[in-house]
């Protein structure tokens, strides 16, 4: 099952499927609805049984495009249709949907008992306790390159012996871990001071030096919000406290993250900057897909550099760690406010530096008014916080 099939993760996953037809069979596809022509083409090529489109207004168009090509898969409309598809019986659900929309699909996939190849970090971040309650040991395979790397650097045990959320992690061993080191490329504005970022344009923010991604995640990489989200994700996946998770800038994007142990040993996972490797592992774990992507050329001279993150110019990681430590609905507020601010920035209605100003303001107001206390988090709580944060962010943006 591939959710978000028309996006960057989904199209790469389909490429892997088509190169390895003896290994993979796709039974369902889902996408937001912005590219129904591509979704229909994918469904026909793969011969899937069910297709879901998150935008219910595009369901009829999708059905027509499928019928024109002689295909008759079941079409499931709306967010509820995507979640229903995610709960269909299959071996692996690759969740590559962007944003908070992916939460119900993540929960549905976990309930079904499928292995969840998780590229939709937002669903874990905003629904952390809900996801952790449902996930069986080893049921989640991280597809973010950083978390895939961290999992690879933990001692591996047979599947039945895993006790952590993420495959590759044995929680009994976390006492041996001094810290997780999450690497960041630094994005297109690495080395710039805070005052140098005020006039940044959307075109400049979308010009990532290493990775080719969708617009929202590319802007998140430019602001380092994406790295902040990854810090929260690392805490939830691996049960390492925030004061033992560090971000370092590594512009070559060869070392995808590291685990430092208490004896001074650091294990690092290195590979060229390709998402094909973690996607392939997510779809086939614990096995590896031969030639998923080219490996390193160790015969070529090369240099890797590491440098500290400038938290003054890029405060997103610090704010995310604070939000993650608060927990509850705070991560949902952080994520929702950011999505609204990024949308305004991409439309030319907000300065680049005002993205984090807006997020910080909304997060601060939420902390002062949050009355949830220690009550268990519910799905309704998450969606209510998401809605409030979006409304409040829009109010702040409107009054500029």
LUMTOR-300024 format. One record per residue (C-alpha): residue in one letter; residue number from 1; x, y, z. Coordinates in steps of 0.02 Angstrom, whole numbers, plus 50000, padded with zeros to 5 digits. Layout:
+--------+-----+-------+-------+-------+
| residu | num |     u |     v |     w |
+--------+-----+-------+-------+-------+
|      a | NUM |     X |     Y |     Z |
...
+--------+-----+-------+-------+-------+
END
This chain:
+--------+-----+-------+-------+-------+
| residu | num |     u |     v |     w |
+--------+-----+-------+-------+-------+
|      x |   1 | 50000 | 50000 | 50000 |
|      x |   2 | 50071 | 50169 | 49950 |
|      x |   3 | 49994 | 50326 | 50026 |
|      x |   4 | 50048 | 50489 | 49946 |
|      x |   5 | 50087 | 50400 | 49783 |
|      x |   6 | 50100 | 50557 | 49676 |
|      x |   7 | 50226 | 50643 | 49791 |
|      x |   8 | 50413 | 50625 | 49800 |
|      x |   9 | 50413 | 50474 | 49917 |
|      x |  10 | 50272 | 50389 | 49824 |
|      x |  11 | 50344 | 50408 | 49649 |
|      x |  12 | 50512 | 50340 | 49707 |
|      x |  13 | 50425 | 50193 | 49791 |
|      x |  14 | 50333 | 50153 | 49630 |
|      x |  15 | 50497 | 50160 | 49535 |
|      x |  16 | 50567 | 50030 | 49656 |
|      x |  17 | 50412 | 49922 | 49634 |
|      x |  18 | 50425 | 49927 | 49445 |
|      x |  19 | 50610 | 49881 | 49453 |
|      x |  20 | 50573 | 49736 | 49570 |
|      x |  21 | 50408 | 49658 | 49512 |
|      x |  22 | 50455 | 49488 | 49583 |
|      x |  23 | 50469 | 49564 | 49757 |
|      x |  24 | 50326 | 49689 | 49770 |
|      x |  25 | 50141 | 49696 | 49724 |
|      x |  26 | 50044 | 49856 | 49761 |
|      x |  27 | 49862 | 49829 | 49812 |
|      x |  28 | 49812 | 50010 | 49841 |
|      x |  29 | 49861 | 50191 | 49810 |
|      x |  30 | 49811 | 50355 | 49890 |
|      x |  31 | 49850 | 50537 | 49854 |
|      x |  32 | 49787 | 50709 | 49898 |
|      x |  33 | 49703 | 50743 | 49731 |
|      x |  34 | 49811 | 50879 | 49656 |
|      x |  35 | 49874 | 50762 | 49518 |
|      x |  36 | 49729 | 50647 | 49479 |
|      x |  37 | 49798 | 50612 | 49304 |
|      x |  38 | 49958 | 50541 | 49379 |
|      x |  39 | 49861 | 50445 | 49512 |
|      x |  40 | 49753 | 50365 | 49378 |
|      x |  41 | 49906 | 50322 | 49274 |
|      x |  42 | 49990 | 50241 | 49424 |
|      x |  43 | 49834 | 50141 | 49467 |
|      x |  44 | 49823 | 50074 | 49289 |
|      x |  45 | 50008 | 50032 | 49278 |
|      x |  46 | 50008 | 49939 | 49443 |
|      x |  47 | 49837 | 49858 | 49425 |
|      x |  48 | 49784 | 49907 | 49601 |
|      x |  49 | 49620 | 49853 | 49678 |
|      x |  50 | 49578 | 50015 | 49770 |
|      x |  51 | 49622 | 50199 | 49750 |
|      x |  52 | 49587 | 50338 | 49875 |
|      x |  53 | 49590 | 50525 | 49846 |
|      x |  54 | 49590 | 50642 | 49996 |
|      x |  55 | 49500 | 50783 | 49905 |
|      x |  56 | 49323 | 50714 | 49886 |
|      x |  57 | 49287 | 50839 | 49747 |
|      x |  58 | 49416 | 50749 | 49637 |
|      x |  59 | 49342 | 50574 | 49659 |
|      x |  60 | 49225 | 50588 | 49509 |
|      x |  61 | 49366 | 50651 | 49399 |
|      x |  62 | 49478 | 50508 | 49456 |
|      x |  63 | 49341 | 50382 | 49419 |
|      x |  64 | 49319 | 50454 | 49245 |
|      x |  65 | 49505 | 50448 | 49208 |
|      x |  66 | 49514 | 50268 | 49266 |
|      x |  67 | 49362 | 50218 | 49163 |
|      x |  68 | 49436 | 50298 | 49007 |
|      x |  69 | 49584 | 50180 | 49025 |
|      x |  70 | 49475 | 50028 | 49056 |
|      x |  71 | 49521 | 50013 | 49240 |
|      x |  72 | 49391 | 49978 | 49375 |
|      x |  73 | 49473 | 49991 | 49546 |
|      x |  74 | 49364 | 50045 | 49691 |
|      x |  75 | 49379 | 50234 | 49720 |
|      x |  76 | 49374 | 50291 | 49901 |
|      x |  77 | 49342 | 50479 | 49924 |
|      x |  78 | 49397 | 50596 | 50063 |
|      x |  79 | 49513 | 50583 | 50211 |
|      x |  80 | 49406 | 50442 | 50278 |
|      x |  81 | 49432 | 50349 | 50115 |
|      x |  82 | 49621 | 50365 | 50132 |
|      x |  83 | 49612 | 50300 | 50311 |
|      x |  84 | 49500 | 50156 | 50257 |
|      x |  85 | 49625 | 50110 | 50122 |
|      x |  86 | 49767 | 50116 | 50249 |
|      x |  87 | 49674 | 49989 | 50355 |
|      x |  88 | 49659 | 49864 | 50212 |
|      x |  89 | 49744 | 49699 | 50245 |
|      x |  90 | 49920 | 49699 | 50171 |
|      x |  91 | 50099 | 49669 | 50224 |
|      x |  92 | 50167 | 49847 | 50220 |
|      x |  93 | 50087 | 50020 | 50218 |
|      x |  94 | 50205 | 50157 | 50157 |
|      x |  95 | 50135 | 50319 | 50226 |
|      x |  96 | 50207 | 50460 | 50121 |
|      x |  97 | 50062 | 50579 | 50142 |
|      x |  98 | 50113 | 50757 | 50185 |
|      x |  99 | 50056 | 50841 | 50345 |
|      x | 100 | 49927 | 50807 | 50480 |
|      x | 101 | 49814 | 50717 | 50355 |
|      x | 102 | 49921 | 50563 | 50380 |
|      x | 103 | 49877 | 50533 | 50563 |
|      x | 104 | 49718 | 50431 | 50541 |
|      x | 105 | 49803 | 50329 | 50406 |
|      x | 106 | 49949 | 50291 | 50521 |
|      x | 107 | 49829 | 50234 | 50657 |
|      x | 108 | 49727 | 50129 | 50535 |
|      x | 109 | 49883 | 50043 | 50468 |
|      x | 110 | 49942 | 50002 | 50643 |
|      x | 111 | 49771 | 49932 | 50691 |
|      x | 112 | 49775 | 49820 | 50537 |
|      x | 113 | 49936 | 49740 | 50596 |
|      x | 114 | 50034 | 49792 | 50441 |
|      x | 115 | 50213 | 49849 | 50451 |
|      x | 116 | 50209 | 50039 | 50441 |
|      x | 117 | 50346 | 50115 | 50333 |
|      x | 118 | 50333 | 50290 | 50404 |
|      x | 119 | 50381 | 50438 | 50295 |
|      x | 120 | 50240 | 50547 | 50363 |
|      x | 121 | 50332 | 50608 | 50518 |
|      x | 122 | 50191 | 50729 | 50561 |
|      x | 123 | 50072 | 50587 | 50607 |
|      x | 124 | 50192 | 50523 | 50740 |
|      x | 125 | 50237 | 50697 | 50801 |
|      x | 126 | 50061 | 50763 | 50825 |
|      x | 127 | 49985 | 50598 | 50881 |
|      x | 128 | 50134 | 50528 | 50977 |
|      x | 129 | 50044 | 50445 | 51125 |
|      x | 130 | 49907 | 50378 | 51010 |
|      x | 131 | 50034 | 50301 | 50892 |
|      x | 132 | 50141 | 50230 | 51032 |
|      x | 133 | 49989 | 50150 | 51113 |
|      x | 134 | 49944 | 50056 | 50953 |
|      x | 135 | 50115 | 50011 | 50884 |
|      x | 136 | 50178 | 49836 | 50918 |
|      x | 137 | 50365 | 49812 | 50949 |
|      x | 138 | 50458 | 49838 | 50786 |
|      x | 139 | 50300 | 49877 | 50687 |
|      x | 140 | 50364 | 50047 | 50627 |
|      x | 141 | 50506 | 50060 | 50503 |
|      x | 142 | 50566 | 50241 | 50493 |
|      x | 143 | 50584 | 50304 | 50314 |
|      x | 144 | 50653 | 50476 | 50355 |
|      x | 145 | 50836 | 50455 | 50310 |
|      x | 146 | 50893 | 50517 | 50481 |
|      x | 147 | 50786 | 50397 | 50582 |
|      x | 148 | 50821 | 50254 | 50465 |
|      x | 149 | 51006 | 50290 | 50495 |
|      x | 150 | 50984 | 50293 | 50684 |
|      x | 151 | 50890 | 50128 | 50682 |
|      x | 152 | 51030 | 50051 | 50578 |
|      x | 153 | 51155 | 50105 | 50711 |
|      x | 154 | 51068 | 50012 | 50851 |
|      x | 155 | 51104 | 49828 | 50890 |
|      x | 156 | 50990 | 49720 | 50784 |
|      x | 157 | 50894 | 49575 | 50857 |
|      x | 158 | 50770 | 49453 | 50781 |
|      x | 159 | 50600 | 49533 | 50748 |
|      x | 160 | 50516 | 49440 | 50890 |
|      x | 161 | 50638 | 49512 | 51017 |
|      x | 162 | 50611 | 49695 | 50974 |
|      x | 163 | 50533 | 49803 | 51109 |
|      x | 164 | 50542 | 49978 | 51034 |
|      x | 165 | 50429 | 50063 | 50907 |
|      x | 166 | 50560 | 50063 | 50771 |
|      x | 167 | 50636 | 49910 | 50693 |
|      x | 168 | 50818 | 49896 | 50741 |
|      x | 169 | 50798 | 49965 | 50917 |
|      x | 170 | 50802 | 49865 | 51078 |
|      x | 171 | 50751 | 49979 | 51221 |
|      x | 172 | 50852 | 49880 | 51346 |
|      x | 173 | 51005 | 49947 | 51257 |
|      x | 174 | 50961 | 50133 | 51265 |
|      x | 175 | 51054 | 50145 | 51430 |
|      x | 176 | 51211 | 50116 | 51327 |
|      x | 177 | 51174 | 50268 | 51217 |
|      x | 178 | 51252 | 50435 | 51263 |
|      x | 179 | 51165 | 50535 | 51126 |
|      x | 180 | 51086 | 50533 | 50955 |
|      x | 181 | 51168 | 50649 | 50829 |
|      x | 182 | 51044 | 50702 | 50694 |
|      x | 183 | 51128 | 50777 | 50542 |
|      x | 184 | 51060 | 50923 | 50441 |
|      x | 185 | 51118 | 50984 | 50271 |
|      x | 186 | 51093 | 51163 | 50330 |
|      x | 187 | 50979 | 51199 | 50182 |
|      x | 188 | 51005 | 51339 | 50056 |
|      x | 189 | 51046 | 51470 | 50189 |
|      x | 190 | 51181 | 51380 | 50286 |
|      x | 191 | 51304 | 51505 | 50358 |
|      x | 192 | 51189 | 51655 | 50346 |
|      x | 193 | 51156 | 51761 | 50499 |
|      x | 194 | 50981 | 51799 | 50560 |
|      x | 195 | 50985 | 51975 | 50487 |
|      x | 196 | 51032 | 51904 | 50317 |
|      x | 197 | 50871 | 51805 | 50303 |
|      x | 198 | 50740 | 51942 | 50308 |
|      x | 199 | 50732 | 51966 | 50118 |
|      x | 200 | 50735 | 51781 | 50069 |
|      x | 201 | 50613 | 51740 | 49927 |
|      x | 202 | 50512 | 51580 | 49903 |
|      x | 203 | 50616 | 51540 | 49748 |
|      x | 204 | 50775 | 51548 | 49852 |
|      x | 205 | 50700 | 51443 | 49991 |
|      x | 206 | 50645 | 51310 | 49867 |
|      x | 207 | 50820 | 51294 | 49794 |
|      x | 208 | 50885 | 51157 | 49909 |
|      x | 209 | 51068 | 51114 | 49878 |
|      x | 210 | 51051 | 50926 | 49907 |
|      x | 211 | 50875 | 50856 | 49908 |
|      x | 212 | 50730 | 50863 | 49785 |
|      x | 213 | 50568 | 50870 | 49885 |
|      x | 214 | 50395 | 50946 | 49886 |
|      x | 215 | 50376 | 51134 | 49921 |
|      x | 216 | 50320 | 51124 | 50103 |
|      x | 217 | 50458 | 51006 | 50160 |
|      x | 218 | 50586 | 51104 | 50059 |
|      x | 219 | 50539 | 51266 | 50148 |
|      x | 220 | 50540 | 51170 | 50312 |
|      x | 221 | 50717 | 51117 | 50272 |
|      x | 222 | 50765 | 51298 | 50238 |
|      x | 223 | 50695 | 51357 | 50406 |
|      x | 224 | 50758 | 51199 | 50495 |
|      x | 225 | 50579 | 51164 | 50552 |
|      x | 226 | 50597 | 50996 | 50469 |
|      x | 227 | 50747 | 50959 | 50580 |
|      x | 228 | 50648 | 51014 | 50731 |
|      x | 229 | 50510 | 50893 | 50685 |
|      x | 230 | 50641 | 50757 | 50664 |
|      x | 231 | 50706 | 50789 | 50840 |
|      x | 232 | 50531 | 50759 | 50909 |
|      x | 233 | 50515 | 50605 | 50799 |
|      x | 234 | 50680 | 50536 | 50863 |
|      x | 235 | 50624 | 50558 | 51043 |
|      x | 236 | 50460 | 50465 | 51009 |
|      x | 237 | 50538 | 50324 | 50907 |
|      x | 238 | 50689 | 50289 | 51013 |
|      x | 239 | 50644 | 50348 | 51189 |
|      x | 240 | 50800 | 50455 | 51202 |
|      x | 241 | 50768 | 50617 | 51300 |
|      x | 242 | 50785 | 50784 | 51213 |
|      x | 243 | 50942 | 50833 | 51307 |
|      x | 244 | 51027 | 50683 | 51227 |
|      x | 245 | 50976 | 50725 | 51048 |
|      x | 246 | 51091 | 50845 | 50956 |
|      x | 247 | 51081 | 50920 | 50782 |
|      x | 248 | 51241 | 50952 | 50684 |
|      x | 249 | 51257 | 51028 | 50511 |
|      x | 250 | 51334 | 50912 | 50381 |
|      x | 251 | 51316 | 50994 | 50209 |
|      x | 252 | 51375 | 50843 | 50108 |
|      x | 253 | 51224 | 50740 | 50169 |
|      x | 254 | 51326 | 50579 | 50167 |
|      x | 255 | 51316 | 50537 | 50352 |
|      x | 256 | 51130 | 50530 | 50383 |
|      x | 257 | 51139 | 50523 | 50573 |
|      x | 258 | 51242 | 50444 | 50712 |
|      x | 259 | 51226 | 50355 | 50879 |
|      x | 260 | 51358 | 50390 | 51010 |
|      x | 261 | 51379 | 50259 | 51146 |
|      x | 262 | 51437 | 50283 | 51325 |
|      x | 263 | 51608 | 50206 | 51292 |
|      x | 264 | 51649 | 50340 | 51164 |
|      x | 265 | 51604 | 50237 | 51010 |
|      x | 266 | 51502 | 50326 | 50876 |
|      x | 267 | 51414 | 50226 | 50741 |
|      x | 268 | 51369 | 50322 | 50584 |
|      x | 269 | 51265 | 50270 | 50434 |
|      x | 270 | 51337 | 50335 | 50269 |
|      x | 271 | 51268 | 50330 | 50093 |
|      x | 272 | 51242 | 50451 | 49948 |
|      x | 273 | 51096 | 50571 | 49974 |
|      x | 274 | 50957 | 50462 | 49903 |
|      x | 275 | 50789 | 50424 | 49981 |
|      x | 276 | 50781 | 50262 | 49880 |
|      x | 277 | 50880 | 50170 | 50014 |
|      x | 278 | 50766 | 50204 | 50164 |
|      x | 279 | 50610 | 50186 | 50056 |
|      x | 280 | 50670 | 50016 | 49993 |
|      x | 281 | 50710 | 49957 | 50170 |
|      x | 282 | 50542 | 50020 | 50233 |
|      x | 283 | 50455 | 49915 | 50101 |
|      x | 284 | 50561 | 49758 | 50126 |
|      x | 285 | 50627 | 49757 | 50306 |
|      x | 286 | 50718 | 49663 | 50375 |
|      x | 287 | 50782 | 49618 | 50201 |
|      x | 288 | 50872 | 49740 | 50086 |
|      x | 289 | 50832 | 49773 | 49904 |
|      x | 290 | 50986 | 49745 | 49794 |
|      x | 291 | 51039 | 49901 | 49697 |
|      x | 292 | 50903 | 50009 | 49773 |
|      x | 293 | 51023 | 50153 | 49743 |
|      x | 294 | 51208 | 50174 | 49702 |
|      x | 295 | 51327 | 50154 | 49849 |
|      x | 296 | 51476 | 50260 | 49898 |
|      x | 297 | 51627 | 50273 | 49784 |
|      x | 298 | 51765 | 50244 | 49911 |
|      x | 299 | 51901 | 50259 | 49779 |
|      x | 300 | 51865 | 50446 | 49758 |
|      x | 301 | 51946 | 50574 | 49872 |
|      x | 302 | 51814 | 50669 | 49970 |
|      x | 303 | 51793 | 50773 | 50127 |
|      x | 304 | 51652 | 50774 | 50252 |
|      x | 305 | 51625 | 50922 | 50366 |
|      x | 306 | 51521 | 50947 | 50523 |
|      x | 307 | 51479 | 51110 | 50608 |
|      x | 308 | 51366 | 51170 | 50749 |
|      x | 309 | 51191 | 51232 | 50712 |
|      x | 310 | 51164 | 51421 | 50729 |
|      x | 311 | 51013 | 51422 | 50844 |
|      x | 312 | 50998 | 51612 | 50834 |
|      x | 313 | 50975 | 51613 | 50645 |
|      x | 314 | 50876 | 51451 | 50646 |
|      x | 315 | 50776 | 51438 | 50809 |
|      x | 316 | 50658 | 51302 | 50745 |
|      x | 317 | 50754 | 51157 | 50823 |
|      x | 318 | 50761 | 51236 | 50995 |
|      x | 319 | 50575 | 51278 | 50991 |
|      x | 320 | 50532 | 51102 | 50931 |
|      x | 321 | 50629 | 51022 | 51073 |
|      x | 322 | 50535 | 51132 | 51198 |
|      x | 323 | 50370 | 51085 | 51116 |
|      x | 324 | 50414 | 50901 | 51116 |
|      x | 325 | 50458 | 50906 | 51300 |
|      x | 326 | 50287 | 50983 | 51339 |
|      x | 327 | 50201 | 50847 | 51237 |
|      x | 328 | 50013 | 50831 | 51232 |
|      x | 329 | 49940 | 50939 | 51094 |
|      x | 330 | 50090 | 51058 | 51087 |
|      x | 331 | 50173 | 50966 | 50939 |
|      x | 332 | 50010 | 50975 | 50841 |
|      x | 333 | 50005 | 51163 | 50870 |
|      x | 334 | 50187 | 51183 | 50815 |
|      x | 335 | 50155 | 51084 | 50656 |
|      x | 336 | 49989 | 51168 | 50610 |
|      x | 337 | 50052 | 51345 | 50639 |
|      x | 338 | 50203 | 51308 | 50532 |
|      x | 339 | 50099 | 51238 | 50389 |
|      x | 340 | 49993 | 51396 | 50387 |
|      x | 341 | 50146 | 51510 | 50394 |
|      x | 342 | 50236 | 51414 | 50256 |
|      x | 343 | 50081 | 51427 | 50146 |
|      x | 344 | 50078 | 51616 | 50172 |
|      x | 345 | 50265 | 51628 | 50135 |
|      x | 346 | 50248 | 51528 | 49973 |
|      x | 347 | 50106 | 51645 | 49919 |
|      x | 348 | 50219 | 51794 | 49948 |
|      x | 349 | 50120 | 51858 | 50097 |
|      x | 350 | 50247 | 51828 | 50235 |
|      x | 351 | 50432 | 51858 | 50263 |
|      x | 352 | 50543 | 51706 | 50282 |
|      x | 353 | 50596 | 51750 | 50459 |
|      x | 354 | 50414 | 51779 | 50507 |
|      x | 355 | 50376 | 51594 | 50483 |
|      x | 356 | 50459 | 51549 | 50648 |
|      x | 357 | 50401 | 51711 | 50729 |
|      x | 358 | 50222 | 51657 | 50693 |
|      x | 359 | 50250 | 51478 | 50751 |
|      x | 360 | 50333 | 51536 | 50913 |
|      x | 361 | 50192 | 51656 | 50950 |
|      x | 362 | 50056 | 51525 | 50923 |
|      x | 363 | 50152 | 51396 | 51026 |
|      x | 364 | 50176 | 51522 | 51167 |
|      x | 365 | 49991 | 51567 | 51171 |
|      x | 366 | 49942 | 51384 | 51171 |
|      x | 367 | 50054 | 51347 | 51320 |
|      x | 368 | 49972 | 51487 | 51419 |
|      x | 369 | 49795 | 51430 | 51379 |
|      x | 370 | 49812 | 51241 | 51367 |
|      x | 371 | 49697 | 51164 | 51497 |
|      x | 372 | 49717 | 50982 | 51448 |
|      x | 373 | 49825 | 50944 | 51600 |
|      x | 374 | 49877 | 50763 | 51617 |
|      x | 375 | 49721 | 50686 | 51537 |
|      x | 376 | 49758 | 50554 | 51404 |
|      x | 377 | 49774 | 50626 | 51230 |
|      x | 378 | 49630 | 50589 | 51111 |
|      x | 379 | 49612 | 50607 | 50923 |
|      x | 380 | 49484 | 50744 | 50953 |
|      x | 381 | 49611 | 50837 | 51060 |
|      x | 382 | 49738 | 50830 | 50920 |
|      x | 383 | 49617 | 50893 | 50788 |
|      x | 384 | 49549 | 51030 | 50902 |
|      x | 385 | 49726 | 51092 | 50936 |
|      x | 386 | 49767 | 51082 | 50751 |
|      x | 387 | 49613 | 51184 | 50707 |
|      x | 388 | 49644 | 51314 | 50843 |
|      x | 389 | 49825 | 51336 | 50790 |
|      x | 390 | 49779 | 51361 | 50608 |
|      x | 391 | 49645 | 51490 | 50651 |
|      x | 392 | 49761 | 51583 | 50769 |
|      x | 393 | 49904 | 51580 | 50644 |
|      x | 394 | 49790 | 51651 | 50509 |
|      x | 395 | 49734 | 51789 | 50628 |
|      x | 396 | 49915 | 51836 | 50663 |
|      x | 397 | 49957 | 51830 | 50478 |
|      x | 398 | 49808 | 51938 | 50432 |
|      x | 399 | 49861 | 52074 | 50554 |
|      x | 400 | 50043 | 52057 | 50499 |
+--------+-----+-------+-------+-------+
END
